[in-house]
Amino acid sequence: MLKKIKVNQRGYIGSLTRYNEIAIAIGQNLLGIRHLELIGNKMTNLGLRVILDNCHHLETLDLRECFRIDLKGDLGKQCSKQIKYLKLPNDSLEDYPYIYVTKSEYFDYYYGIPMTLT
């Protein structure tokens, strides 16, 4: 029944297996999902592949700041072909009103050290 989910994160620490847990759980359990936002997710190609192979109704996929995936090969082609509205890892977050900053980024920002949100 769930059609849209946002699982945004930054600064998650864990093993590569843990990086893919959320993506695999989505791919295995939310087969009818249509809109998925994963800003800052640390998943690898494995996690993204599970989502694409199982979530056949997915129309919107936001992968901004998902820097552990490589979309240069077949996976990128599959994303482009399968997803109607795709946001890529290096796309700007300028239009996103809820940017979570880590404790160190917060400290740097408020104590005069330049901070870049990209």
N, C-alpha and C positions, 0 to 999 in steps of 0.2 A: 504494500500500500504506500510506502514511503517513496516519494518522487524526487525529493531534493535533500541533499545533505552537504553540510560544510564541516570539514575536519581540517582546520587550519592550525599550523603549529610552526614554531621556530625554536631552535636550540635543543631539540630532542637528542639525547645521548643514548646510544645502545649499540648492540651488534647489528650486522647486516641482516640477520634473521629478524630481529625486532623491528628494523626499519620497514620491513614489508608486512608486518602483522596487520596493520590497519587496512592496507590495500587488499590483502588477501581476504580479510574478513568481509570487506565490502563486496569484493568479487564473488565470494561464495554465498553470501547471504542477502544481498540487496539486488537481486537480478532484475527487478523492475525499475531501478533508479533511472531517472532521466537527466538530472542536473547534479553534478558532483564538483565540489570545490575543495581542492587539496593544497592550498597555498602553503609553501614551506615544508611539505612532506618530504621525508628522507628516503622514501621508497626507491628501489632500483628498478631496472627493466622487468625483473621478475614480478614485482607487485603490480606494475602497470599492465603487464601481459595478462595477469589473472583478471583484472578489471575489464579489459577490452574483450577477452575471450568469453566472458560470462554475462556482462551487462549489455545486452544487445539493444536495449531501448535508450541507451545513453546518447543524449543530444548535445549537452554542454559539459565540457571538462576543463577545469582551470588547474593548470600545472605550474603556475607562477612560483618561482623560487624552489622548484623541485629539481635541484641540480645534480642528483645522483642518477637520473635517467638520461639515456642517450637516444635521441630521436633521429639520428642520421641514417639509419638503415631501414629495415623492414618495419620496425616498430613505429617509426615516424610516418611511414607510408600508410600503415594501418590506422593510425590516429587521424591523419588527414582524410582518409577515405570514410572512416566510420563515424567520426564526430563532426557534427554540424557547426558548433561554436567551440573552438579550441583556443585556449590561452596557453602559450608556451612558457618554459621556465624563465627565459630572459625578458618576457614582456613586463611592462611597467605596472607598478602597483599604485600609480598616481590616482586612479579612479576608485581605489578601494579605501573606504573610510575607516576600517578597523584594522590598523596595523599594530600587532603585538610587538613590543620591544622587550628585549632581555634586560635583566638587571644591569649588566655592564653597559649596554647601549643607553639605558635611562641615565645612569651615572655620568657617562661621557657627554650626553646631550645637555644635562643641567649644570655641568661643571666646565663648560666651555670647550670641550674637545669636539671637533667637527664629526657629525654623524651622517652617514649616507644610507638612505633607505631605498634599495634597489632590489 
